Amino acid sequence: MAIVNRIALDLAKDFIQVLALDENEQEVFNKKLRSNKVLAKLATLSRTDDCEVAVESCGMSHYWRRECEKLGYQTVALPPRFVKAYLQGEKNDANDARAIAEAASRPNRQTVRLKSIEQQDLALMVNQREGFVQTRTQFSNRLRGQLAEYGLFYRGRSKQYYRECRRYWKTTAMR
């Protein structure tokens, strides 16, 4: 088997398209593997010392880059808009992997830096909090609209009209 110089991974949940290129940019193989088999395959490849694994930047790219670096690969993540320019033919996993490899071979490529686990944890907490705040706001607005149907109009903070709601429900329950 030829010596691999560049690998492109088209990431997905269950299957990952793995494209391996030699030093002459010739395709060594282009296979769809189950995600739990990819690292084992990468570990067995004969490769150059500076073999690079390229992925399209997405939610899973940081995890896969860290795992590939543990195996001794250099990794790079490319923004989807940069990769899309190199897509040829119809959109499928094999062509996406070829586009990733082509984009990675360019000298003026744009890259996405690798996040540490701590950075990902912090981003997760911020995103979850924003989601909770958004959900609370949606609930408050929906409740405010429904209370307006009963002629109850409250301005101001959520705490104030929650208090007023409790008082209203207590008085109507006693009728």
PyRosetta script that sets phi, psi and omega in degrees:
from pyrosetta import init, pose_from_sequence

init()
pose = pose_from_sequence("MAIVNRIALDLAKDFIQVLALDENEQEVFNKKLRSNKVLAKLATLSRTDDCEVAVESCGMSHYWRRECEKLGYQTVALPPRFVKAYLQGEKNDANDARAIAEAASRPNRQTVRLKSIEQQDLALMVNQREGFVQTRTQFSNRLRGQLAEYGLFYRGRSKQYYRECRRYWKTTAMR")
pose.set_psi(1, 146.0)
pose.set_omega(1, -178.9)
pose.set_phi(2, -69.0)
pose.set_psi(2, 160.0)
pose.set_omega(2, 178.8)
pose.set_phi(3, -84.3)
pose.set_psi(3, 127.4)
pose.set_omega(3, -175.6)
pose.set_phi(4, -84.3)
pose.set_psi(4, 135.2)
pose.set_omega(4, 179.9)
pose.set_phi(5, -113.7)
pose.set_psi(5, -29.2)
pose.set_omega(5, -179.5)
pose.set_phi(6, -144.0)
pose.set_psi(6, 140.2)
pose.set_omega(6, 178.0)
pose.set_phi(7, -127.2)
pose.set_psi(7, 135.2)
pose.set_omega(7, 175.3)
pose.set_phi(8, -117.1)
pose.set_psi(8, 131.7)
pose.set_omega(8, 178.8)
pose.set_phi(9, -115.3)
pose.set_psi(9, 123.8)
pose.set_omega(9, 171.2)
pose.set_phi(10, -97.9)
pose.set_psi(10, 105.4)
pose.set_omega(10, -170.6)
pose.set_phi(11, -81.3)
pose.set_psi(11, 141.9)
pose.set_omega(11, 173.2)
pose.set_phi(12, -151.2)
pose.set_psi(12, 176.0)
pose.set_omega(12, -176.7)
pose.set_phi(13, -68.2)
pose.set_psi(13, -54.4)
pose.set_omega(13, -172.3)
pose.set_phi(14, -96.8)
pose.set_psi(14, -38.3)
pose.set_omega(14, -177.4)
pose.set_phi(15, -124.9)
pose.set_psi(15, 145.0)
pose.set_omega(15, 178.2)
pose.set_phi(16, -126.3)
pose.set_psi(16, 129.3)
pose.set_omega(16, 177.0)
pose.set_phi(17, -83.3)
pose.set_psi(17, 124.3)
pose.set_omega(17, -178.2)
pose.set_phi(18, -114.0)
pose.set_psi(18, 118.2)
pose.set_omega(18, 177.0)
pose.set_phi(19, -113.4)
pose.set_psi(19, 124.0)
pose.set_omega(19, 178.9)
pose.set_phi(20, -115.1)
pose.set_psi(20, 132.6)
pose.set_omega(20, 179.7)
pose.set_phi(21, -119.8)
pose.set_psi(21, 147.1)
pose.set_omega(21, 176.6)
pose.set_phi(22, -88.4)
pose.set_psi(22, -172.5)
pose.set_omega(22, -177.0)
pose.set_phi(23, -65.7)
pose.set_psi(23, -21.7)
pose.set_omega(23, 177.8)
pose.set_phi(24, -93.4)
pose.set_psi(24, 13.2)
pose.set_omega(24, -178.9)
pose.set_phi(25, 62.6)
pose.set_psi(25, 26.1)
pose.set_omega(25, 176.2)
pose.set_phi(26, -92.9)
pose.set_psi(26, 142.3)
pose.set_omega(26, -177.2)
pose.set_phi(27, -69.5)
pose.set_psi(27, 121.8)
pose.set_omega(27, 175.5)
pose.set_phi(28, -86.5)
pose.set_psi(28, -48.1)
pose.set_omega(28, 171.6)
pose.set_phi(29, -159.0)
pose.set_psi(29, 159.2)
pose.set_omega(29, 178.1)
pose.set_phi(30, -144.4)
pose.set_psi(30, 93.5)
pose.set_omega(30, -173.4)
pose.set_phi(31, -125.0)
pose.set_psi(31, 151.3)
pose.set_omega(31, 173.0)
pose.set_phi(32, -95.7)
pose.set_psi(32, 120.8)
pose.set_omega(32, -178.8)
pose.set_phi(33, -119.7)
pose.set_psi(33, 151.1)
pose.set_omega(33, 171.9)
pose.set_phi(34, -63.7)
pose.set_psi(34, 144.7)
pose.set_omega(34, -175.2)
pose.set_phi(35, -60.0)
pose.set_psi(35, -29.3)
pose.set_omega(35, 179.5)
pose.set_phi(36, -78.0)
pose.set_psi(36, -5.3)
pose.set_omega(36, 179.5)
pose.set_phi(37, -105.2)
pose.set_psi(37, -9.3)
pose.set_omega(37, -172.3)
pose.set_phi(38, -65.3)
pose.set_psi(38, -48.7)
pose.set_omega(38, -177.0)
pose.set_phi(39, -63.4)
pose.set_psi(39, -36.9)
pose.set_omega(39, 177.2)
pose.set_phi(40, -63.5)
pose.set_psi(40, -40.3)
pose.set_omega(40, 178.9)
pose.set_phi(41, -66.1)
pose.set_psi(41, -44.0)
pose.set_omega(41, 180.0)
pose.set_phi(42, -63.9)
pose.set_psi(42, -33.4)
pose.set_omega(42, -179.2)
pose.set_phi(43, -69.1)
pose.set_psi(43, -26.1)
pose.set_omega(43, -175.8)
pose.set_phi(44, -94.6)
pose.set_psi(44, -5.3)
pose.set_omega(44, -176.9)
pose.set_phi(45, -72.2)
pose.set_psi(45, 141.2)
pose.set_omega(45, 169.6)
pose.set_phi(46, -85.6)
pose.set_psi(46, 125.1)
pose.set_omega(46, -170.7)
pose.set_phi(47, -144.0)
pose.set_psi(47, 165.5)
pose.set_omega(47, 175.3)
pose.set_phi(48, -76.8)
pose.set_psi(48, 164.7)
pose.set_omega(48, -179.3)
pose.set_phi(49, -66.2)
pose.set_psi(49, -31.2)
pose.set_omega(49, -178.4)
pose.set_phi(50, -102.8)
pose.set_psi(50, 31.0)
pose.set_omega(50, 179.3)
pose.set_phi(51, -61.7)
pose.set_psi(51, 134.5)
pose.set_omega(51, -174.6)
pose.set_phi(52, -114.9)
pose.set_psi(52, 136.8)
pose.set_omega(52, 173.5)
pose.set_phi(53, -106.3)
pose.set_psi(53, 122.1)
pose.set_omega(53, -179.9)
pose.set_phi(54, -110.1)
pose.set_psi(54, 136.8)
pose.set_omega(54, 177.1)
pose.set_phi(55, -133.8)
pose.set_psi(55, 157.4)
pose.set_omega(55, 172.5)
pose.set_phi(56, -83.9)
pose.set_psi(56, 134.8)
pose.set_omega(56, -176.5)
pose.set_phi(57, -64.4)
pose.set_psi(57, 125.6)
pose.set_omega(57, 178.7)
pose.set_phi(58, -158.6)
pose.set_psi(58, -173.3)
pose.set_omega(58, -177.2)
pose.set_phi(59, -60.5)
pose.set_psi(59, -33.0)
pose.set_omega(59, -176.7)
pose.set_phi(60, -94.3)
pose.set_psi(60, -6.6)
pose.set_omega(60, -171.1)
pose.set_phi(61, -63.5)
pose.set_psi(61, -35.1)
pose.set_omega(61, -179.0)
pose.set_phi(62, -65.9)
pose.set_psi(62, -42.5)
pose.set_omega(62, 177.6)
pose.set_phi(63, -60.4)
pose.set_psi(63, -50.4)
pose.set_omega(63, -176.8)
pose.set_phi(64, -65.2)
pose.set_psi(64, -35.5)
pose.set_omega(64, 177.6)
pose.set_phi(65, -64.9)
pose.set_psi(65, -43.8)
pose.set_omega(65, 179.2)
pose.set_phi(66, -61.9)
pose.set_psi(66, -41.8)
pose.set_omega(66, -179.7)
pose.set_phi(67, -65.3)
pose.set_psi(67, -40.2)
pose.set_omega(67, 178.5)
pose.set_phi(68, -67.8)
pose.set_psi(68, -36.3)
pose.set_omega(68, 177.8)
pose.set_phi(69, -67.1)
pose.set_psi(69, -31.6)
pose.set_omega(69, 175.2)
pose.set_phi(70, -62.6)
pose.set_psi(70, -28.8)
pose.set_omega(70, 178.5)
pose.set_phi(71, -84.9)
pose.set_psi(71, -1.0)
pose.set_omega(71, 176.8)
pose.set_phi(72, 96.3)
pose.set_psi(72, 8.8)
pose.set_omega(72, 178.1)
pose.set_phi(73, -85.2)
pose.set_psi(73, 153.3)
pose.set_omega(73, 166.9)
pose.set_phi(74, -88.3)
pose.set_psi(74, 142.3)
pose.set_omega(74, -176.8)
pose.set_phi(75, -126.0)
pose.set_psi(75, 155.5)
pose.set_omega(75, 176.4)
pose.set_phi(76, -148.5)
pose.set_psi(76, 139.9)
pose.set_omega(76, 175.0)
pose.set_phi(77, -114.6)
pose.set_psi(77, 134.8)
pose.set_omega(77, -176.9)
pose.set_phi(78, -113.8)
pose.set_psi(78, 140.0)
pose.set_omega(78, 178.3)
pose.set_phi(79, -65.2)
pose.set_psi(79, 142.4)
pose.set_omega(79, -177.9)
pose.set_phi(80, -56.2)
pose.set_psi(80, -36.5)
pose.set_omega(80, -179.1)
pose.set_phi(81, -66.5)
pose.set_psi(81, -28.5)
pose.set_omega(81, 178.2)
pose.set_phi(82, -76.1)
pose.set_psi(82, -37.9)
pose.set_omega(82, -179.5)
pose.set_phi(83, -71.0)
pose.set_psi(83, -38.3)
pose.set_omega(83, -175.8)
pose.set_phi(84, -57.0)
pose.set_psi(84, -31.5)
pose.set_omega(84, -179.4)
pose.set_phi(85, -64.7)
pose.set_psi(85, -20.5)
pose.set_omega(85, -177.1)
pose.set_phi(86, -102.9)
pose.set_psi(86, 3.8)
pose.set_omega(86, 179.5)
pose.set_phi(87, -72.8)
pose.set_psi(87, 125.5)
pose.set_omega(87, 178.4)
pose.set_phi(88, -118.8)
pose.set_psi(88, 138.1)
pose.set_omega(88, 179.9)
pose.set_phi(89, 79.3)
pose.set_psi(89, -165.5)
pose.set_omega(89, -177.9)
pose.set_phi(90, -71.6)
pose.set_psi(90, 159.4)
pose.set_omega(90, -178.9)
pose.set_phi(91, -82.9)
pose.set_psi(91, 113.0)
pose.set_omega(91, 171.5)
pose.set_phi(92, -149.3)
pose.set_psi(92, 172.5)
pose.set_omega(92, -173.8)
pose.set_phi(93, -61.8)
pose.set_psi(93, -41.2)
pose.set_omega(93, -178.6)
pose.set_phi(94, -64.9)
pose.set_psi(94, -44.0)
pose.set_omega(94, 178.9)
pose.set_phi(95, -69.2)
pose.set_psi(95, -34.7)
pose.set_omega(95, 175.8)
pose.set_phi(96, -62.4)
pose.set_psi(96, -43.1)
pose.set_omega(96, 178.8)
pose.set_phi(97, -63.1)
pose.set_psi(97, -40.0)
pose.set_omega(97, 176.6)
pose.set_phi(98, -63.1)
pose.set_psi(98, -40.3)
pose.set_omega(98, 178.6)
pose.set_phi(99, -64.7)
pose.set_psi(99, -39.3)
pose.set_omega(99, 177.9)
pose.set_phi(100, -63.5)
pose.set_psi(100, -44.4)
pose.set_omega(100, 179.7)
pose.set_phi(101, -64.1)
pose.set_psi(101, -41.3)
pose.set_omega(101, 179.4)
pose.set_phi(102, -64.5)
pose.set_psi(102, -45.1)
pose.set_omega(102, 179.1)
pose.set_phi(103, -63.7)
pose.set_psi(103, -37.0)
pose.set_omega(103, -179.4)
pose.set_phi(104, -69.4)
pose.set_psi(104, -23.8)
pose.set_omega(104, -178.5)
pose.set_phi(105, -80.1)
pose.set_psi(105, -11.0)
pose.set_omega(105, -177.5)
pose.set_phi(106, -76.6)
pose.set_psi(106, 138.3)
pose.set_omega(106, -178.4)
pose.set_phi(107, -71.5)
pose.set_psi(107, -27.9)
pose.set_omega(107, -176.3)
pose.set_phi(108, -99.9)
pose.set_psi(108, 28.9)
pose.set_omega(108, -176.1)
pose.set_phi(109, -66.3)
pose.set_psi(109, 148.6)
pose.set_omega(109, 174.0)
pose.set_phi(110, -94.6)
pose.set_psi(110, 141.9)
pose.set_omega(110, -178.8)
pose.set_phi(111, -128.7)
pose.set_psi(111, 161.3)
pose.set_omega(111, 176.0)
pose.set_phi(112, -111.0)
pose.set_psi(112, 128.2)
pose.set_omega(112, -177.0)
pose.set_phi(113, -75.0)
pose.set_psi(113, 152.6)
pose.set_omega(113, -177.2)
pose.set_phi(114, -76.2)
pose.set_psi(114, 130.9)
pose.set_omega(114, 176.6)
pose.set_phi(115, -89.1)
pose.set_psi(115, 142.0)
pose.set_omega(115, 174.0)
pose.set_phi(116, -77.1)
pose.set_psi(116, 167.7)
pose.set_omega(116, 178.4)
pose.set_phi(117, -62.0)
pose.set_psi(117, -37.9)
pose.set_omega(117, 179.5)
pose.set_phi(118, -63.9)
pose.set_psi(118, -40.9)
pose.set_omega(118, 177.8)
pose.set_phi(119, -65.3)
pose.set_psi(119, -40.0)
pose.set_omega(119, 177.4)
pose.set_phi(120, -65.7)
pose.set_psi(120, -39.8)
pose.set_omega(120, 178.2)
pose.set_phi(121, -61.6)
pose.set_psi(121, -44.1)
pose.set_omega(121, 179.7)
pose.set_phi(122, -63.7)
pose.set_psi(122, -44.1)
pose.set_omega(122, 178.6)
pose.set_phi(123, -62.8)
pose.set_psi(123, -38.5)
pose.set_omega(123, 178.2)
pose.set_phi(124, -62.2)
pose.set_psi(124, -45.0)
pose.set_omega(124, -179.6)
pose.set_phi(125, -63.9)
pose.set_psi(125, -42.3)
pose.set_omega(125, 179.3)
pose.set_phi(126, -63.4)
pose.set_psi(126, -45.6)
pose.set_omega(126, -179.7)
pose.set_phi(127, -64.9)
pose.set_psi(127, -40.1)
pose.set_omega(127, 178.5)
pose.set_phi(128, -64.6)
pose.set_psi(128, -42.8)
pose.set_omega(128, 179.3)
pose.set_phi(129, -62.4)
pose.set_psi(129, -44.1)
pose.set_omega(129, 177.7)
pose.set_phi(130, -59.8)
pose.set_psi(130, -38.4)
pose.set_omega(130, 177.4)
pose.set_phi(131, -64.8)
pose.set_psi(131, -41.7)
pose.set_omega(131, 178.8)
pose.set_phi(132, -64.8)
pose.set_psi(132, -42.6)
pose.set_omega(132, 179.1)
pose.set_phi(133, -62.7)
pose.set_psi(133, -42.8)
pose.set_omega(133, 179.2)
pose.set_phi(134, -63.3)
pose.set_psi(134, -43.0)
pose.set_omega(134, 178.6)
pose.set_phi(135, -63.8)
pose.set_psi(135, -42.5)
pose.set_omega(135, 178.6)
pose.set_phi(136, -62.2)
pose.set_psi(136, -42.0)
pose.set_omega(136, 178.8)
pose.set_phi(137, -63.7)
pose.set_psi(137, -42.4)
pose.set_omega(137, 177.8)
pose.set_phi(138, -61.2)
pose.set_psi(138, -44.2)
pose.set_omega(138, 179.1)
pose.set_phi(139, -62.0)
pose.set_psi(139, -46.3)
pose.set_omega(139, -178.7)
pose.set_phi(140, -61.1)
pose.set_psi(140, -43.9)
pose.set_omega(140, -179.9)
pose.set_phi(141, -66.0)
pose.set_psi(141, -39.5)
pose.set_omega(141, 178.4)
pose.set_phi(142, -64.8)
pose.set_psi(142, -43.5)
pose.set_omega(142, 179.0)
pose.set_phi(143, -64.9)
pose.set_psi(143, -42.3)
pose.set_omega(143, 179.1)
pose.set_phi(144, -60.0)
pose.set_psi(144, -42.4)
pose.set_omega(144, 178.4)
pose.set_phi(145, -65.5)
pose.set_psi(145, -39.9)
pose.set_omega(145, -179.9)
pose.set_phi(146, -70.1)
pose.set_psi(146, -35.9)
pose.set_omega(146, 177.7)
pose.set_phi(147, -68.2)
pose.set_psi(147, -32.3)
pose.set_omega(147, 178.7)
pose.set_phi(148, -63.4)
pose.set_psi(148, -27.0)
pose.set_omega(148, 176.7)
pose.set_phi(149, -66.3)
pose.set_psi(149, -20.8)
pose.set_omega(149, 177.1)
pose.set_phi(150, -99.0)
pose.set_psi(150, 6.9)
pose.set_omega(150, 179.8)
pose.set_phi(151, 81.5)
pose.set_psi(151, 16.1)
pose.set_omega(151, 179.0)
pose.set_phi(152, -101.6)
pose.set_psi(152, 113.6)
pose.set_omega(152, -178.0)
pose.set_phi(153, -118.9)
pose.set_psi(153, 120.1)
pose.set_omega(153, -180.0)
pose.set_phi(154, -126.8)
pose.set_psi(154, 133.4)
pose.set_omega(154, 175.5)
pose.set_phi(155, -108.4)
pose.set_psi(155, 164.7)
pose.set_omega(155, 174.7)
pose.set_phi(156, 99.4)
pose.set_psi(156, -152.3)
pose.set_omega(156, -171.4)
pose.set_phi(157, -78.3)
pose.set_psi(157, 158.1)
pose.set_omega(157, -179.7)
pose.set_phi(158, -59.3)
pose.set_psi(158, -38.1)
pose.set_omega(158, -177.9)
pose.set_phi(159, -58.1)
pose.set_psi(159, -40.2)
pose.set_omega(159, -177.5)
pose.set_phi(160, -64.9)
pose.set_psi(160, -45.7)
pose.set_omega(160, -176.9)
pose.set_phi(161, -81.5)
pose.set_psi(161, -17.8)
pose.set_omega(161, 169.8)
pose.set_phi(162, -66.5)
pose.set_psi(162, -40.8)
pose.set_omega(162, 178.3)
pose.set_phi(163, -63.2)
pose.set_psi(163, -43.9)
pose.set_omega(163, 179.5)
pose.set_phi(164, -65.4)
pose.set_psi(164, -36.7)
pose.set_omega(164, 178.1)
pose.set_phi(165, -62.2)
pose.set_psi(165, -45.1)
pose.set_omega(165, -179.9)
pose.set_phi(166, -61.4)
pose.set_psi(166, -42.5)
pose.set_omega(166, 179.8)
pose.set_phi(167, -65.0)
pose.set_psi(167, -42.2)
pose.set_omega(167, 179.4)
pose.set_phi(168, -62.8)
pose.set_psi(168, -45.5)
pose.set_omega(168, -178.3)
pose.set_phi(169, -65.9)
pose.set_psi(169, -34.8)
pose.set_omega(169, 177.7)
pose.set_phi(170, -66.1)
pose.set_psi(170, -43.2)
pose.set_omega(170, -177.9)
pose.set_phi(171, -71.7)
pose.set_psi(171, -36.4)
pose.set_omega(171, -179.9)
pose.set_phi(172, -75.4)
pose.set_psi(172, -28.3)
pose.set_omega(172, 179.2)
pose.set_phi(173, -71.1)
pose.set_psi(173, -25.0)
pose.set_omega(173, -178.6)
pose.set_phi(174, -85.3)
pose.set_psi(174, -9.8)
pose.set_omega(174, -179.3)
pose.set_phi(175, -71.2)
pose.dump_pdb("model.pdb")
